Amino acid sequence: MATRTTSSPPTPAARARLTDYPVGADALDLYRMAPAPVAAQWQAMATGLTALREDAGISVAEMVARQIQEFGLSFRMTGDSEERPWPLSPMPLVIGAAQWSTIERGLIQRAELIEAVTADIYGPQRLIADGHLPATLVAGSRFFTRKVIGARAGRNADGTPQGNGHFLSVYAADLVCGPGGQWRVQGDRLRLANGVGYALENRLALSRSTGALLGDVHVRRLAQFFADLRSGMARACSRESPRIALLTPGRLNQSYPEQAHLARYLGFPLVEGRDLTVSDDRLYVRTIAGPKRIDALWRWIDTNALDPLAFDARSEIGVPDGFEAWLRGGVELINAPGAEVLESPAFAAFLPHLCGVLRDEAPILPNVATWWCGQPDQAAAVRDRLDELVVTSAFGRKVEGLPAGHGLAGGTLSRLTRETLLAAMERRPLDYCGQEIVRLATTPALIDERFAPRAFTLRAFVARDGNGQWTVMPGGFARLSSTDQMQSGWMGEGDMSADVCIVDDVPDEAQNQASGAGARAALVSTRLDQASKVRRGGGILASQAADNLFWFARYAERAEITLRVIRAVLGSMIEVDASAGNNPEAVAALLGLLVEWGVVSRATARLPVAQAAHAALAETTLAGGVGTIFARFRNAGLTLRDRLTPDFWRVVSRSLPPLDSHRPGALLRVARELIERLNGLSGLVAENFNRGPSWRFLDLGRRLERALGICATVEVLGGDDAEALGVLLDLSDNQITYRARYLTGPARDPVLDLLLLDPDNPRSLMFQVNAMCDHIAALPSLNEDMMPEPPLLQAQALQGQLRGVTIDLFDEALRQDVEQQLLTLSDTIAARYFLQYEKDRSTGGATLLA
């Protein structure tokens, strides 16, 4: 990919791009409202993007899209079953340092105000007692958590603060830009800092796509913010080197890709509730080496789902007794339970007044004007000015007369809808808010090679650093709307994202010293632990992660052997030298194997060979169909995103080739392409995975599945028929080895010895068993006496049995016994190292055991 490493003089076409930007000089547009020095940096950014287009010969949007694909950046909209590529505009928002300084001060002021109000709600409640906050406002919030009142809000018996002494450690605010460049807060994000990972990803993709351009316009880096965020989370932990984990609801969550990327970037284990357990008021993650303590948990789930024993008993994503562990100081939760109480829109009506009460100052960043109908005078004001306002749910719940998750502009209502809404507001006024209609400012977006205005909101992020002080990310996550209004708090159909670049008049000295690849590395380098001691190893491996790695590899190997069988069937039709040749018995045996594995039905296997092969490649309903296996393979990969490199993820997420022909040659090309893809994946595993427990479980799953495949193919092809034995050699890639070793054609004993008992053949049964013994022996033991555990004992017993037999004694009974031992070993590995699941080999399904 072409990238610009030095500034180049703009062409006449490049100079004209923002000059012809189709908004008036007095428009509510971020570029048009920018002071002259910042407008010049906007122009420099546009000029640089145009120069990149001319140098590379492809659009900058395509360059960015390629980086998005390289990194596997994606998201899921509500109702989507599949993820979508992350939509990033090549043109960032540009904000000058002077304007950003005001925004920073306003964000810190607001974070401190919200912290103080939250501490009072769960502490002395003076604001309620003195009449500054209605009790019904607090109790009505769906995020109010009664059990947190008085909990860890003060000090320990010895006078030291309980935990980190704060409810908020990470805070986000949605900002809108108004006339004259005045910024206002449209909403507070206290539960989840959604978008913080996408802000990082946007910068990563943009910096990789544009070379030194960001440095040329003096854009501030993000790395220090994430270093401060991590040190702030570690600050309250009692151990010198605390273990911090990110708690995810799971891979089906809308922002799971973001969570996985954040966990990988920050070096946090990505865990689900079922990975965690509480013992003696401390939180532990179940790992292959036994329970390991978690000191702090960055939760990405609501308080109500956090602990089924303390809150919603129906929650399946929380941690039983997790709330109790937090109460007793056994774990830090970020943010603290109940911290999201002020996220309800109704609180915005009171924050300006509370800023004066608690801080004796006016808000630097004012709210979007809000009126809560729970007070008679404000309810009357909303009714009287209904045509000028948007009516929303006061507490974020679905309420009568309003669509779920949306407000209604009073001026657009029909007579019947208006009457229905007013009647509902009369019955339960406290459930409604009125908010001023916000005219969103626009920003230049590069769409179809032209700059066009797009309405936008900016999500800014604040976090506590290692000293407990607030620090603001020098940038953020901008959402560009496909309409004039934002209909929800997250990406909608047709919306785009954009990086937010804070620019200085002069370059940052550290950034100015780096250029080209060095600049890109500096932009993404975490520099989180510059003073940390040298360590080796890959950190902890949670039991569920080991389970996913094991089955991920098994699905990959299962797909490969299935494709090899299909390739052999198709090759027998069109290749003169194919081992199956015109031997109908060998072809029938291969088709029978596909039936046994659940790749095709018996009826399908009776069709002409090309039709049967096409059905096998396209099958997505039968358990063993190629489409089914690849879907499970990809789903397993989705749970490992925090562990997979971009190269790895690209192979995993690639869609299957189209099956637009029943011609044997076309089908054979598809089978070969998929085999090559899987072989490439094996190469990445061999070269890119550190030789730690993660790699061992990947290779362990592959070796076990390959051993089962060898047993199955030997069963149907391991007789005395020379052509069938030739197919067996083809399936296992042993033709060259066999020909180099023997001058005669395929014969039973030599072929089977090569495939079953040769310890030096990487595709022999013996090799797989030896490798499994080595892997299991290297895994951590729970026995203090260091005696072998059941998986190793079983693997070594099988190894000894195979070592003590010659090929003339390897009969069908022994083959069946070996296959059964392999299946038993799989169950034993699961029982020892994984969460307690019962796996069905044919489907890969899982059922939680009581």
WOWO-V252043 format. One record per backbone hydrogen bond with DSSP energy under -0.5 kcal/mol. NH is the residue of the N-H (numbers start at 0). CO is the residue of the C=O. E is the energy in kcal/mol with one decimal. If there is no record, write none. Layout:
BEGIN
NH_CO_E + NH_CO_E
END
This chain:
BEGIN
4_2_-0.6 + 14_10_-2.1 + 15_11_-1.2 + 16_13_-1.2 + 18_14_-0.5 + 19_15_-2.0 + 20_17_-1.2 + 21_450_-0.6 + 22_20_-2.3 + 26_23_-1.8 + 28_26_-2.1 + 29_441_-3.3 + 32_28_-2.4 + 33_29_-0.5 + 33_30_-1.0 + 37_34_-0.5 + 38_34_-2.8 + 39_35_-2.0 + 40_36_-1.0 + 41_37_-2.1 + 42_38_-2.4 + 43_39_-2.1 + 44_40_-2.2 + 45_41_-2.5 + 46_42_-2.8 + 47_43_-2.4 + 48_44_-2.2 + 49_45_-2.1 + 50_46_-2.5 + 51_47_-2.1 + 52_48_-1.9 + 53_49_-2.0 + 54_50_-2.5 + 55_51_-2.7 + 56_52_-2.0 + 62_58_-1.8 + 63_59_-2.8 + 64_60_-2.6 + 65_61_-2.2 + 66_62_-1.8 + 67_63_-2.5 + 68_64_-2.3 + 69_65_-2.8 + 70_66_-2.5 + 71_67_-0.7 + 71_68_-0.5 + 72_67_-2.2 + 74_83_-1.9 + 75_253_-1.1 + 79_76_-2.5 + 83_74_-3.4 + 85_72_-1.8 + 87_85_-0.9 + 88_496_-3.2 + 91_89_-0.7 + 92_498_-2.8 + 94_92_-0.5 + 94_500_-2.5 + 96_502_-1.3 + 99_95_-2.4 + 100_96_-1.9 + 101_97_-1.2 + 102_98_-1.7 + 103_99_-3.0 + 104_100_-2.2 + 105_101_-2.3 + 106_102_-2.6 + 107_103_-2.4 + 108_104_-2.3 + 109_105_-2.4 + 110_106_-2.6 + 111_107_-2.5 + 112_108_-2.2 + 113_109_-2.8 + 114_110_-2.3 + 115_111_-2.2 + 116_112_-2.6 + 117_113_-2.6 + 118_114_-2.5 + 119_115_-1.8 + 120_116_-2.4 + 121_117_-2.2 + 122_119_-0.8 + 124_119_-2.1 + 128_124_-2.0 + 129_125_-2.8 + 130_127_-1.3 + 131_126_-2.2 + 132_126_-1.6 + 136_133_-0.6 + 137_133_-1.4 + 138_134_-2.9 + 139_135_-1.8 + 140_136_-0.8 + 140_137_-0.9 + 143_140_-1.4 + 145_143_-0.6 + 147_144_-2.0 + 148_145_-1.6 + 149_121_-3.6 + 150_147_-2.5 + 151_149_-0.6 + 155_159_-3.4 + 158_155_-2.1 + 161_153_-1.6 + 164_161_-1.8 + 170_461_-3.0 + 171_188_-1.8 + 172_459_-2.0 + 173_186_-2.9 + 174_172_-0.6 + 174_457_-3.5 + 175_183_-2.4 + 177_181_-3.9 + 180_177_-1.7 + 181_178_-1.1 + 183_175_-2.6 + 184_365_-2.5 + 185_173_-3.4 + 185_183_-0.6 + 186_173_-1.2 + 188_171_-3.4 + 189_187_-0.7 + 193_191_-0.9 + 195_192_-2.1 + 198_194_-2.5 + 199_195_-1.3 + 200_196_-2.4 + 201_197_-3.0 + 202_198_-1.8 + 203_199_-2.4 + 204_200_-2.9 + 205_201_-2.6 + 206_202_-2.8 + 207_203_-1.9 + 208_204_-1.6 + 209_205_-1.9 + 210_206_-0.7 + 211_3_-2.3 + 212_209_-1.9 + 215_211_-2.3 + 216_212_-1.5 + 217_214_-1.4 + 218_213_-2.3 + 219_501_-2.7 + 224_221_-0.8 + 225_221_-1.3 + 226_222_-1.9 + 227_223_-2.7 + 228_224_-2.6 + 229_225_-2.1 + 230_226_-2.3 + 231_227_-2.5 + 232_228_-1.8 + 233_229_-1.8 + 234_230_-1.0 + 235_231_-0.5 + 236_233_-1.1 + 241_238_-0.6 + 241_239_-0.5 + 243_241_-0.6 + 244_295_-2.2 + 245_268_-2.7 + 246_244_-0.6 + 246_297_-2.2 + 247_245_-0.7 + 247_270_-2.8 + 252_249_-1.7 + 255_252_-1.7 + 258_254_-2.3 + 259_255_-2.8 + 260_256_-2.2 + 261_257_-2.5 + 262_258_-2.6 + 263_259_-2.3 + 264_260_-2.6 + 265_261_-2.9 + 266_262_-1.2 + 267_262_-1.7 + 268_243_-0.8 + 270_245_-2.6 + 270_268_-0.7 + 272_316_-0.5 + 274_271_-1.8 + 275_272_-1.4 + 276_283_-2.6 + 278_281_-2.5 + 281_278_-1.5 + 282_293_-0.5 + 282_329_-0.7 + 283_276_-3.1 + 284_291_-2.9 + 285_274_-3.3 + 286_284_-0.6 + 286_289_-0.7 + 287_540_-1.9 + 289_286_-1.7 + 291_284_-2.2 + 293_282_-2.8 + 294_242_-2.3 + 294_292_-0.5 + 295_242_-1.5 + 296_331_-2.7 + 297_244_-3.0 + 298_296_-1.1 + 298_333_-1.8 + 299_246_-1.8 + 304_301_-0.9 + 305_302_-1.6 + 306_302_-0.6 + 309_306_-0.9 + 310_306_-2.8 + 311_303_-1.9 + 312_310_-0.7 + 314_311_-1.8 + 318_305_-3.3 + 319_317_-0.5 + 321_318_-2.6 + 324_320_-2.1 + 325_321_-1.8 + 326_322_-2.6 + 327_323_-1.9 + 328_325_-1.6 + 329_324_-3.0 + 330_324_-0.7 + 331_294_-2.4 + 333_296_-2.7 + 334_332_-0.5 + 335_166_-2.3 + 338_335_-2.1 + 340_337_-1.7 + 341_338_-0.6 + 342_339_-2.2 + 343_340_-0.9 + 345_393_-2.3 + 346_343_-1.6 + 347_344_-1.5 + 348_345_-1.5 + 349_346_-2.0 + 350_346_-1.4 + 351_347_-0.6 + 353_349_-2.5 + 354_350_-2.2 + 355_351_-1.2 + 356_352_-1.9 + 357_353_-3.1 + 358_354_-1.9 + 359_355_-1.0 + 360_354_-0.9 + 365_363_-0.7 + 367_184_-1.8 + 368_366_-0.5 + 370_433_-2.9 + 372_370_-0.5 + 372_431_-2.2 + 374_371_-1.3 + 378_374_-2.7 + 379_375_-2.3 + 380_376_-1.8 + 381_377_-2.1 + 382_378_-2.2 + 383_379_-2.5 + 384_380_-1.8 + 385_382_-1.0 + 387_384_-2.2 + 388_384_-0.5 + 388_385_-1.3 + 389_434_-3.0 + 390_407_-2.9 + 391_389_-0.5 + 391_432_-2.3 + 393_430_-2.4 + 395_392_-0.5 + 401_398_-1.6 + 405_402_-1.9 + 407_390_-2.1 + 409_388_-2.7 + 409_407_-0.6 + 411_408_-1.8 + 412_409_-1.3 + 417_413_-2.6 + 418_414_-2.3 + 419_415_-2.4 + 420_416_-2.5 + 421_417_-2.7 + 422_418_-2.2 + 423_419_-2.1 + 424_420_-2.5 + 425_421_-1.7 + 426_422_-1.8 + 427_423_-2.3 + 430_427_-1.6 + 431_428_-1.9 + 432_391_-2.4 + 433_370_-2.8 + 434_389_-2.6 + 435_368_-2.1 + 436_387_-1.0 + 437_435_-0.6 + 438_436_-0.5 + 439_437_-0.8 + 439_483_-0.6 + 440_176_-0.7 + 441_27_-2.1 + 442_453_-1.7 + 444_451_-2.4 + 446_444_-1.0 + 446_449_-2.9 + 449_446_-1.3 + 451_444_-2.7 + 451_449_-0.5 + 453_442_-1.9 + 455_440_-1.7 + 456_478_-1.6 + 457_174_-2.5 + 458_476_-3.0 + 459_172_-2.6 + 459_457_-0.7 + 461_170_-3.2 + 462_470_-2.5 + 463_168_-2.1 + 464_468_-2.7 + 467_464_-2.1 + 470_462_-2.8 + 472_460_-2.6 + 474_472_-2.4 + 476_458_-2.3 + 477_475_-0.5 + 477_497_-2.1 + 478_456_-2.4 + 479_477_-0.5 + 479_495_-3.3 + 480_454_-2.8 + 480_478_-0.6 + 486_484_-0.7 + 494_491_-2.1 + 495_479_-2.5 + 496_86_-2.9 + 497_477_-1.9 + 499_475_-0.7 + 500_92_-3.4 + 500_498_-0.5 + 501_473_-0.7 + 501_499_-0.6 + 502_94_-2.3 + 502_500_-0.6 + 503_217_-2.1 + 511_507_-2.8 + 512_508_-1.3 + 513_510_-1.0 + 517_514_-1.6 + 519_515_-1.8 + 520_516_-2.6 + 521_517_-2.3 + 522_518_-2.0 + 523_519_-1.3 + 524_520_-1.6 + 531_528_-1.6 + 541_539_-0.5 + 542_285_-3.1 + 545_541_-2.4 + 546_542_-2.3 + 547_543_-2.5 + 548_544_-2.5 + 549_545_-2.5 + 550_546_-2.3 + 551_547_-2.4 + 552_548_-2.1 + 553_549_-1.7 + 554_550_-2.7 + 555_551_-1.9 + 556_552_-2.5 + 557_553_-2.7 + 558_554_-2.6 + 559_555_-1.9 + 560_556_-2.3 + 561_557_-1.9 + 562_558_-2.4 + 563_559_-2.3 + 564_560_-1.9 + 565_561_-2.2 + 566_562_-2.8 + 567_563_-2.2 + 568_564_-2.2 + 569_565_-2.6 + 570_566_-2.9 + 571_567_-1.5 + 572_569_-1.4 + 573_569_-1.0 + 574_570_-2.3 + 575_573_-0.5 + 577_574_-1.3 + 580_577_-0.5 + 582_579_-2.9 + 583_581_-1.1 + 586_582_-1.8 + 587_583_-2.6 + 588_584_-2.2 + 589_585_-2.1 + 590_586_-2.5 + 591_587_-2.5 + 592_588_-1.8 + 593_589_-1.9 + 594_590_-1.9 + 595_591_-2.4 + 596_592_-2.1 + 597_594_-1.3 + 598_593_-2.9 + 599_593_-0.9 + 604_600_-2.1 + 605_601_-0.8 + 605_602_-0.8 + 606_603_-1.8 + 610_607_-0.5 + 611_607_-2.3 + 612_608_-2.7 + 613_609_-2.4 + 614_610_-2.3 + 615_611_-2.2 + 616_612_-2.2 + 617_613_-1.9 + 618_614_-1.3 + 623_597_-1.9 + 624_597_-0.5 + 624_621_-1.2 + 625_615_-2.0 + 626_618_-1.0 + 627_618_-1.5 + 628_624_-3.0 + 629_625_-2.6 + 630_626_-1.9 + 631_627_-2.3 + 632_628_-2.8 + 633_629_-2.6 + 634_630_-2.5 + 635_631_-2.5 + 636_632_-1.8 + 637_633_-1.9 + 638_634_-1.0 + 638_635_-0.6 + 639_636_-1.6 + 640_637_-1.0 + 642_639_-2.3 + 643_639_-1.2 + 648_644_-2.9 + 649_645_-2.3 + 650_646_-1.4 + 651_647_-2.0 + 652_648_-2.8 + 653_649_-0.7 + 653_650_-0.5 + 659_657_-0.7 + 666_662_-2.3 + 667_663_-2.6 + 668_664_-1.8 + 669_665_-1.7 + 670_666_-2.3 + 671_667_-2.5 + 672_668_-2.4 + 673_669_-2.3 + 674_670_-2.2 + 675_671_-2.7 + 676_672_-2.1 + 677_673_-2.3 + 678_674_-2.5 + 679_675_-2.3 + 680_676_-1.9 + 681_677_-2.2 + 682_678_-2.0 + 683_679_-2.0 + 684_680_-2.3 + 685_681_-2.4 + 686_682_-2.1 + 687_683_-3.1 + 688_684_-1.2 + 691_689_-3.0 + 694_689_-0.6 + 695_691_-2.1 + 696_692_-2.3 + 697_693_-2.0 + 698_694_-2.9 + 699_695_-2.6 + 700_696_-2.2 + 701_697_-1.9 + 702_698_-2.8 + 703_699_-2.3 + 704_700_-2.2 + 705_701_-2.4 + 706_702_-2.3 + 707_703_-2.0 + 708_704_-2.2 + 709_705_-2.5 + 710_706_-2.1 + 711_707_-2.2 + 712_708_-2.5 + 713_709_-2.4 + 714_710_-1.6 + 715_711_-1.2 + 716_712_-2.0 + 717_713_-1.9 + 724_720_-2.2 + 725_721_-2.0 + 726_722_-1.9 + 727_723_-2.0 + 728_724_-2.0 + 729_725_-2.2 + 730_726_-2.9 + 731_727_-1.3 + 732_729_-1.6 + 733_728_-3.0 + 734_728_-0.5 + 737_733_-2.5 + 738_734_-2.5 + 739_735_-2.2 + 740_736_-1.3 + 741_737_-2.7 + 750_746_-2.4 + 751_747_-3.0 + 752_748_-2.6 + 753_749_-1.9 + 754_750_-2.1 + 755_751_-2.6 + 756_751_-0.5 + 756_752_-1.3 + 757_752_-1.4 + 758_756_-0.7 + 760_757_-1.1 + 761_759_-0.7 + 763_760_-2.1 + 764_754_-2.3 + 765_755_-1.3 + 766_757_-0.5 + 767_763_-1.8 + 768_764_-2.3 + 769_765_-2.7 + 770_766_-2.4 + 771_767_-2.4 + 772_768_-2.3 + 773_769_-2.2 + 774_770_-2.5 + 775_771_-2.7 + 776_772_-2.3 + 777_773_-1.4 + 778_774_-0.8 + 778_775_-0.8 + 783_781_-0.6 + 785_782_-1.5 + 791_788_-0.6 + 792_788_-2.3 + 793_789_-2.7 + 794_790_-2.3 + 795_791_-2.8 + 796_792_-2.0 + 797_793_-2.1 + 798_794_-2.3 + 799_795_-2.6 + 800_796_-2.0 + 801_797_-2.2 + 802_798_-2.2 + 803_799_-1.4 + 804_801_-1.2 + 808_805_-1.7 + 809_806_-1.0 + 810_808_-1.6 + 814_810_-2.2 + 815_811_-2.5 + 816_812_-2.0 + 817_813_-2.7 + 818_814_-2.4 + 819_815_-2.3 + 820_816_-2.3 + 821_817_-2.2 + 822_818_-2.0 + 823_819_-2.4 + 824_820_-2.5 + 825_821_-2.0 + 826_822_-1.8 + 827_823_-2.4 + 828_824_-2.6 + 829_825_-2.1 + 830_826_-2.5 + 831_827_-1.9 + 832_828_-2.8 + 833_828_-0.5 + 833_829_-1.7 + 836_834_-1.8 + 837_846_-1.1 + 838_836_-0.7 + 839_844_-1.3 + 840_838_-0.6 + 842_839_-0.7 + 843_839_-4.1 + 846_837_-0.7 + 848_835_-1.9
END
